[in-house]
């Protein structure tokens, strides 16, 4: 049973039917809405080059996901876990394993990007000297750049973490099965606590999936897949904001896919700088006279600058993904601990 199967509102408030989410706004709802509002504002008021496809926006999205996990951990400490909460908790635990695996997949993809940068730095080292590189140096650099191009093609095929996000998104979007029933015999008192638990688990998981899904696409050398499917949630302030963000980013992702563009701004700049240098070196190797030495040195510096920015971006994103991983683990351990007392 998928997490979204718990989220339908009942037709009435009969104890034998699904209990609706509390009408009164919860602390989790208020805090999550505030954080999403800030991210939505940054998404609509960004400067050129600071869109969802840039490191600053991705860092903000991941920070929103991390902060929400912390709010969830705090909220869970105030929610008594009862026998009737077993199903939503087990569903969360199952999905959490895939989210953690997907985070590891993102880590592997970022390591691959770092390997790409290091390969380019070897090329730059070969071309150091500040003078016009001779034909022998250019030939060695050309061979290395060709190997980097092969690495770009390899990176295009990295889909492991994207597959995990897609499967989780499909589960989230399936809201057709009957929701979890809260019966009089199993949970006759404090039914709002049960729905509050579902809200915390669903909201914290939804933002983690969204932020990681966007990053997974951004780290692709070519965008082949879209965002994970958006979840089917009750109408709340945070769910409306999250759906709006999902739609906004998805439209931009689809546009990039049609153009066949690299998504992450800093990665795109590095790939373009690599191509420009490769093309110029190949042109030099086919000419008898060295008429492009100034251009080559300019392109070398462009690539050096791009590599530095990309490496700095990847290191920052790695740290934020690791932080999200740790907080997801904290929620998982807290739930396992709570279930052990049932």
URTA-V104448 format. One record per residue. PSI is psi in degrees with one decimal (NA if undefined). OMEGA is omega as a letter, one per 20 degrees, with the letter a starting at -180 (NA if undefined). Layout:
# URTA-V104448
psi=PSI omega=OMEGA
psi=PSI omega=OMEGA
This chain:
# URTA-V104448
psi=131.2 omega=a
psi=157.9 omega=a
psi=-35.8 omega=a
psi=-12.4 omega=r
psi=-11.8 omega=r
psi=-2.3 omega=a
psi=6.7 omega=r
psi=145.0 omega=r
psi=140.0 omega=r
psi=163.1 omega=r
psi=-27.3 omega=r
psi=-176.9 omega=a
psi=27.3 omega=r
psi=137.0 omega=a
psi=-22.3 omega=a
psi=-7.2 omega=a
psi=177.9 omega=a
psi=134.1 omega=r
psi=129.9 omega=a
psi=160.8 omega=r
psi=149.3 omega=a
psi=136.1 omega=r
psi=-41.0 omega=r
psi=132.4 omega=a
psi=129.3 omega=a
psi=166.4 omega=r
psi=-40.2 omega=r
psi=-44.9 omega=a
psi=-46.7 omega=a
psi=-47.5 omega=a
psi=-40.9 omega=r
psi=-41.2 omega=r
psi=-40.9 omega=r
psi=-43.2 omega=a
psi=-39.8 omega=r
psi=-36.1 omega=r
psi=-41.6 omega=r
psi=-41.8 omega=r
psi=-40.0 omega=r
psi=-39.2 omega=r
psi=-43.8 omega=r
psi=-30.2 omega=a
psi=-31.9 omega=a
psi=-11.4 omega=a
psi=28.2 omega=a
psi=154.0 omega=r
psi=162.1 omega=r
psi=134.1 omega=a
psi=-2.2 omega=a
psi=32.4 omega=r
psi=-173.6 omega=r
psi=-20.8 omega=a
psi=10.0 omega=r
psi=158.7 omega=a
psi=-43.3 omega=r
psi=-43.1 omega=a
psi=-42.6 omega=r
psi=-38.5 omega=r
psi=-40.9 omega=r
psi=-42.2 omega=r
psi=-43.9 omega=r
psi=-37.5 omega=r
psi=-38.3 omega=r
psi=-42.1 omega=r
psi=-42.6 omega=r
psi=-47.5 omega=a
psi=-36.8 omega=r
psi=-36.9 omega=r
psi=-37.6 omega=r
psi=-39.9 omega=r
psi=-39.6 omega=r
psi=-43.5 omega=r
psi=-42.9 omega=r
psi=-41.4 omega=a
psi=-41.2 omega=a
psi=-28.8 omega=r
psi=-16.9 omega=a
psi=6.7 omega=a
psi=114.6 omega=r
psi=133.6 omega=r
psi=125.6 omega=a
psi=173.0 omega=a
psi=-37.0 omega=a
psi=-8.1 omega=r
psi=-0.5 omega=a
psi=-44.2 omega=a
psi=-51.7 omega=r
psi=-33.7 omega=r
psi=-44.4 omega=r
psi=-38.3 omega=r
psi=-41.1 omega=r
psi=-45.3 omega=a
psi=-38.6 omega=r
psi=-45.7 omega=r
psi=-32.5 omega=a
psi=-36.2 omega=r
psi=-43.3 omega=r
psi=-35.4 omega=r
psi=-42.0 omega=r
psi=-41.3 omega=r
psi=-39.7 omega=r
psi=-37.2 omega=r
psi=-40.8 omega=r
psi=-37.2 omega=r
psi=-39.4 omega=r
psi=-40.2 omega=r
psi=-42.1 omega=r
psi=-40.2 omega=a
psi=-39.1 omega=r
psi=-34.3 omega=r
psi=-38.9 omega=r
psi=-40.5 omega=r
psi=-39.4 omega=r
psi=-37.8 omega=r
psi=-38.0 omega=r
psi=-44.1 omega=r
psi=-42.5 omega=a
psi=-36.2 omega=r
psi=-39.0 omega=r
psi=-33.8 omega=r
psi=-31.7 omega=r
psi=-40.6 omega=r
psi=-46.4 omega=a
psi=-37.4 omega=r
psi=-38.5 omega=r
psi=-30.3 omega=a
psi=6.1 omega=a
psi=156.6 omega=r
psi=-25.9 omega=r
psi=-5.2 omega=r
psi=178.7 omega=a
psi=116.5 omega=a
psi=139.5 omega=r
psi=175.5 omega=a
psi=-37.2 omega=a
psi=-43.9 omega=r
psi=-42.2 omega=a
psi=-38.2 omega=a
psi=-43.3 omega=r
psi=-40.2 omega=r
psi=-37.5 omega=r
psi=-41.7 omega=r
psi=-43.5 omega=a
psi=-39.3 omega=r
psi=-34.8 omega=r
psi=-37.0 omega=r
psi=-33.0 omega=r
psi=-36.7 omega=r
psi=-38.1 omega=r
psi=-35.7 omega=r
psi=-35.3 omega=r
psi=-42.8 omega=r
psi=-37.9 omega=r
psi=-41.7 omega=a
psi=-28.8 omega=r
psi=-27.0 omega=a
psi=-0.2 omega=a
psi=104.9 omega=a
psi=8.5 omega=a
psi=-52.9 omega=a
psi=-31.8 omega=r
psi=-37.5 omega=r
psi=-42.0 omega=r
psi=-42.7 omega=r
psi=-40.1 omega=a
psi=-44.1 omega=a
psi=-40.8 omega=r
psi=-40.5 omega=r
psi=-38.8 omega=r
psi=-39.5 omega=r
psi=-43.3 omega=a
psi=-35.7 omega=a
psi=-10.5 omega=a
psi=102.3 omega=a
psi=26.6 omega=a
psi=-24.4 omega=a
psi=164.5 omega=a
psi=133.9 omega=r
psi=171.4 omega=r
psi=131.0 omega=r
psi=138.5 omega=r
psi=102.0 omega=a
psi=161.4 omega=a
psi=-34.9 omega=a
psi=-32.4 omega=a
psi=-33.5 omega=a
psi=74.9 omega=a
psi=-15.1 omega=a
psi=150.7 omega=r
psi=40.8 omega=a
psi=-27.0 omega=r
psi=-28.9 omega=r
psi=-41.0 omega=a
psi=-45.6 omega=a
psi=-30.6 omega=r
psi=-39.0 omega=r
psi=-44.9 omega=r
psi=-40.1 omega=r
psi=-45.6 omega=a
psi=-47.1 omega=a
psi=-41.8 omega=a
psi=-45.3 omega=a
psi=-44.4 omega=a
psi=-36.6 omega=r
psi=-38.3 omega=a
psi=-44.4 omega=a
psi=-33.4 omega=r
psi=-43.1 omega=r
psi=-41.6 omega=a
psi=-51.7 omega=a
psi=-44.3 omega=a
psi=-35.1 omega=r
psi=-42.4 omega=r
psi=-43.0 omega=r
psi=-39.6 omega=r
psi=-41.2 omega=r
psi=-41.4 omega=a
psi=-30.9 omega=a
psi=2.0 omega=r
psi=139.9 omega=r
psi=-20.0 omega=r
psi=131.8 omega=a
psi=109.3 omega=r
psi=-31.4 omega=a
psi=156.6 omega=r
psi=-171.5 omega=r
psi=156.0 omega=r
psi=148.8 omega=a
psi=141.4 omega=r
psi=149.2 omega=a
psi=165.0 omega=r
psi=101.3 omega=a
psi=159.7 omega=r
psi=159.1 omega=a
psi=110.6 omega=r
psi=169.3 omega=a
psi=-40.8 omega=a
psi=-36.0 omega=a
psi=-35.8 omega=r
psi=-42.4 omega=r
psi=-42.0 omega=a
psi=-39.4 omega=r
psi=-39.5 omega=r
psi=-42.9 omega=r
psi=-43.1 omega=a
psi=-46.9 omega=a
psi=-43.1 omega=a
psi=-47.6 omega=a
psi=-40.1 omega=a
psi=-39.9 omega=r
psi=-40.0 omega=a
psi=-35.9 omega=r
psi=-44.3 omega=a
psi=-37.9 omega=r
psi=-43.0 omega=r
psi=-38.5 omega=r
psi=-42.4 omega=a
psi=-33.9 omega=r
psi=-11.4 omega=a
psi=32.1 omega=a
psi=150.2 omega=r
psi=140.9 omega=a
psi=-59.4 omega=a
psi=126.1 omega=a
psi=-50.2 omega=a
psi=-34.3 omega=r
psi=-40.9 omega=r
psi=-41.8 omega=r
psi=-39.0 omega=a
psi=-43.7 omega=r
psi=-42.2 omega=r
psi=-41.1 omega=r
psi=-36.5 omega=r
psi=-44.3 omega=r
psi=-42.3 omega=r
psi=-42.4 omega=r
psi=-42.1 omega=r
psi=-45.3 omega=a
psi=-39.3 omega=a
psi=-38.7 omega=r
psi=-44.3 omega=r
psi=-35.6 omega=r
psi=-42.7 omega=r
psi=-39.5 omega=a
psi=-18.8 omega=r
psi=-5.8 omega=r
psi=152.4 omega=r
psi=-31.6 omega=a
psi=142.6 omega=r
psi=90.3 omega=a
psi=2.0 omega=a
psi=22.4 omega=a
psi=-34.4 omega=r
psi=-44.3 omega=r
psi=-40.4 omega=r
psi=-44.0 omega=r
psi=-35.2 omega=r
psi=-44.1 omega=a
psi=-34.5 omega=r
psi=-45.2 omega=r
psi=-35.7 omega=r
psi=-44.9 omega=a
psi=-39.5 omega=r
psi=-43.6 omega=r
psi=-44.3 omega=a
psi=-40.8 omega=r
psi=-41.3 omega=r
psi=-43.6 omega=r
psi=-41.1 omega=a
psi=-43.8 omega=a
psi=-42.2 omega=r
psi=-40.8 omega=r
psi=-46.5 omega=a
psi=-40.7 omega=r
psi=-41.2 omega=r
psi=-43.4 omega=a
psi=-37.8 omega=r
psi=-44.1 omega=r
psi=-40.0 omega=a
psi=-37.6 omega=r
psi=-40.3 omega=r
psi=-37.8 omega=r
psi=-40.4 omega=r
psi=-42.2 omega=r
psi=-45.7 omega=a
psi=-40.4 omega=a
psi=-35.3 omega=r
psi=-38.8 omega=r
psi=-37.4 omega=r
psi=-42.0 omega=r
psi=-44.2 omega=a
psi=-46.0 omega=a
psi=-37.0 omega=r
psi=-41.3 omega=r
psi=-40.7 omega=r
psi=-39.4 omega=r
psi=-41.8 omega=a
psi=-40.0 omega=a
psi=-28.0 omega=a
psi=-18.8 omega=r
psi=-3.9 omega=a
psi=NA omega=NA
